[in-house]
Amino acid sequence: MAETKRGLTYAQAGVDIDAGNRMVELIKPLVKATARRGADAEIGGFYYVLAGEGTVRVGSESAPIKPHDAVPLNFNQTRSFEATGTAPLELMAIGIVKDAARRFQIVGRNPYIAMK
C-alpha cells in the first residue's frame, strides 16, 4: 500500500499560534482606533515591510517601498514585489482569508527551520 504523505503541523513549520494570538490581542485597540465610516471592506490585510527596499506593483501601478511601509492587501488583486536594494526584501503578511479552507498556506521552505 502506498505511503500517505502528510504536511507539516503549525509547530513544525515554525508557527507559534500562542504568540500570534497575543499579538492580535495587543494590536486590537490600535486597529479599532483606525476604523472609520466608509472603510474599504475589500481590504483583507496588509504587507508590512520589515527590511530592505523595493518596488510593489499592483496592476499597472508601481510604488517604492521601504522598512515600516504597509501595502494594502485587497482580495482578488494581483501584486508583485521586487527587491531593489542590496539587502533582501523582508515582508510580513497580516490579514484574513475569506475562504476558510485556505486559512494557512506555506509556499516554499520556511527559512527559520533548520534543514535536516
HELIX and SHEET records of a PDB file:
HELIX    1   1 ILE A   17  THR A   34  1                                  18    
HELIX    2   2 ALA A  100  ARG A  102  5                                   3    
SHEET    1   A 3 ALA A  70  ASN A  74  0                                        
SHEET    2   A 3 ILE A  43  ALA A  51 -1                                        
SHEET    3   A 3 GLU A  90  GLY A  95 -1                                        
SHEET    1   B 3 GLU A  61  ILE A  65  0                                        
SHEET    2   B 3 GLY A  54  VAL A  58 -1                                        
SHEET    3   B 3 ARG A  79  ALA A  83 -1                                        
END                                                                             
